Amino acid sequence: MRTLIDMNDAQVEALDTLAKRVRQSRAALIRAAINDYLDRHHREQVEDGFGLWGKRKVDGLVYQEKVRREW
């Protein structure tokens, strides 16, 4: 899929310089940057979930069994 993005002149120049140095296209660098950004934010969401139960006084297994008995 093609997408149109706006960049200022300094960004385009820096991207072109990097593209020449690493011998990749501008599009390949932009795709890699987007993938890195999405991976980083996905990890942050996953990491934010760890420890959420830890602040509760009830044992997680006991709570789970209690809730399942309600079904």
N, C-alpha and C positions, 0 to 999 in steps of 0.2 A: 504494500500500500504506500502510496506517496503522500507526503504531508508537507505543507508549506510552513516554514518558520521564519521569523524575523530575527536578524542578528545585526549588530552594529558593525561598522567597518573594522574596528579593532578586533572583534571576535572572529570575523572572517579571516583577517590577516593572520591572527595567531593560529587558527585552525589550519589554514593552508600551510603555514610554516611547519606545524607539527606533522601534517599529512606527508609533506615532502621528506621530513626527517625519518619517519617510521615507514615510509613507502606504502601508505594506505590511502584510500580515497577519503575525501571529506565526509561522504555519506557513511563509510565504514566507521569512522571515528565518532560520528554523531550517534550511530546505532550502539556502539560500545558504551558511550557515555550514558545513553538512556538505559541500557541494561544495568550498568553499574548503579545508577540512581535508583532504579526499581528494586534491585537486589538489596541495596542498603536500607531502603524504607521497609521492605518486607521483613528483613531481619529485625528492624526496630520494633515492628508490630509484634513479632513472635516473642522477642525479648521482653516487651512490655507485659506480656501475659504471664511470664514466669513469676512466681511468688505471690500472685494475687490471693491465693487461698491462705497463705501463711499468716495473715493478720487475724484470722478467725480463731475462735476458741474451740470450735467443734472439730473433732477428727473428721477428715474428708471421707473416709470409708464409712464411718458411722452415719454421717449425713447422707451419703449415697444410698445406703441400705434403707434408711428411713424414708427417703423420697420414693424409692422404688416400691416400698410396701404400699404407698398411697395409690399406685396404679391399680 
